Amino acid sequence: MTGIYIHVPFCKRKCPYCAFYSVAENDTLIEGYMSALKRDISRYERDVTADTVYFGGGTPSLLGADRIKDILETVHKAFVIHNAEITLECNPCTVDKNELSGLISAGVNRLSVGVQSLDDKELAFLGRLHDAQRARQVISDAVKAGFENVSADLMIGIKGQTKESLKRTVSQLHDLGVSHISAYMIKAEHGTPFDSEKYLSQLMDDDSSAELYLALDEVCRNFGFERYEISNFARKGFESRHNLKYWKLEEYIGFGPSAHSYVGGKRLYTEPSVERYISADAPELKVSDDAPDPAEEYVMLGLRLREGIDLAKAVSLGMTESQRSRAERFAEQCSKSGLCVYSDGNIRLTAKGMLVSNSIITGLLS
């Protein structure tokens, strides 16, 4: 079945490390966005069945429970929604007990909280608007409100961050009832404030970040969060169904400015401009790739996952036998170096291998 992604491009304030498209919240823009979004969604007329809906951003929780309910009612009219996982990303400073209850009433059943850290010094460096106590309170309130599936985002790579501070954060998240953790290494994305000497001097070098990632992998496992994708850890049964669609080459339809879609074997996107999104009679879908190589995509995306890839399937998708032979030899080398587990054509990256996944993918496809 199809996934639905809804990009909400509004934030109270843009974090200095963030490269995702967003603009400052503005009542006029929000109302125009709501009208354009519902018009965009309504074009489908129930000819597609979907089992995931994901509100990303930006800060989707800024819309408030009433607007989220309005959007979901439009989604239900336009699509056949079957047993859906409905996720909403939130910033801890944008929700309270009433809003959380309202989101559940609206139909949201999975909450992704932008925690980033439970250390106040690290949060201040990241430019977050909340402190650790606020993040803990929101997670606690969400669980009490009835959310049985709560995910927390974390960031690693801040100078001074330690294995001990990460362990404390994961331990607290576990005790609060979090079922899923997404952890990302900080990158100084081009065009962001972090891409400056002021911030670069306060980030870890690659080797230190790698050590911290490996420590996080172990800590998460000790607390019952198994790594199922490079950056994602979950208790059994709480893997993100929507995000798995990206990595398993399943179709998804994106709505909103800068949203991406994968439909009919093509990769499409809407340009990142909320003003143009509002003013257009219909969003212009631009093609980022009209004929992605199935075997190449299977290898690139499949290796992100815990189960890895099967070379026989890669061949069925277009990998040549000579490519397969080279891939087998390269996989054997990686296995001896502890970067992957290779058996009967199946290649699964280890935690150590995840750190150099791009190089391994290049070697397998060369």
Sequence and secondary structure as in RCSB ss.txt:
>XXXX:A:sequence
MTGIYIHVPFCKRKCPYCAFYSVAENDTLIEGYMSALKRDISRYERDVTADTVYFGGGTPSLLGADRIKDILETV
HKAFVIHNAEITLECNPCTVDKNELSGLISAGVNRLSVGVQSLDDKELAFLGRLHDAQRARQVISDAVKAGFENV
SADLMIGIKGQTKESLKRTVSQLHDLGVSHISAYMIKAEHGTPFDSEKYLSQLMDDDSSAELYLALDEVCRNFGF
ERYEISNFARKGFESRHNLKYWKLEEYIGFGPSAHSYVGGKRLYTEPSVERYISADAPELKVSDDAPDPAEEYVM
LGLRLREGIDLAKAVSLGMTESQRSRAERFAEQCSKSGLCVYSDGNIRLTAKGMLVSNSIITGLLS
>XXXX:A:secstr
 EEEEEEE EESS  TT  S  EE  HHHHHHHHHHHHHHHHTTTT SEEEEEEEEES GGGG HHHHHHHHHHH
HHHSEEEEEEEEEEE GGG  HHHHHHHHHHT  EEEEEEE S HHHHHHHT SS HHHHHHHHHHHHHHT S E
EEEEEE BTT  HHHHHHHHHHHHHHT  EEEEEE    TTSTTSSHHHHTTB  HHHHHHHHHHHHHHHHHTT 
EEEETTEEE TT S HHHHHHHTT  EEEESTT EEEETTEEEEE S HHHHHHSSS  EEEEESS  HHHHHHH
HHTTBTT EEHHHHHHTT  HHHHHHHHHHHHHHHHTTSEEEETTEEEE HHHHTTHHHHHHHHH 
